[in-house]
């Protein structure tokens, strides 16, 4: 069964480099969302629903050739995964996300997301990032738990297209938008789901919000104790073991 991995913000497909060798589910396809390691098509508005539709289109091509996939998303990639699971479960054999909690009705966007969502403040924030040397950005990512070889590649991928896409995506998803999308979480239960819960990731909802959203989506919860936001580049063997066990069960 084909495994499809979708990353988030502010990342490139390199975030999966250490995880992929440990996956046993099947051939792996890495999909880069427009603006996040891939070109932005003309007319693409980088909204939350446009990213969902982009992923649907990519999956339709894969499924036509290979059948339903095991879909895995991290950060905003995990958001796109949940949106597909709620609307096009026919494309999936299973799905996994580490950001299910943001779809809970009580979720509040983390501080940096709220900065990006504000006019002028968001532009100033991404402009500052664009001026920050790659080495300094990589050092921040390493300090947040990302392995150095991955951090260096991810930091090098931050560019003007990504900065622009960040602002558009987060502004399109300002509350109550994701809460309204989460009203359909029960639809995701049409396919087996896995909610990866890195205990030290404090940007994607409280434990209660994550567990409540996972229950509504019919998803099994796998707690990655002691790991943070970039669990796949912090302890790839443990992250892969959770995914491999989930797939084996189905």
Secondary structure by P-SEA (a helix, b strand, c coil): cbbbbbbccccccccaaaaaaaccccbbbbbbcccccccccccccccaaaaaaaaaaaaaaaaacccccbbbbcaaaaaaaaaaaacccccccbbbbcccccccccccccaaaaaaacaaaaaaaaaaaaaccaaaaaaaaaaacccaaaaaaaaaaccaaaaaaaaaaaaaaccaaaaaaacccccccccbbbbbbcccccccccaaaaaaaaaaacbbbbbbcccccccccccaaaaaaaaaaaaaac
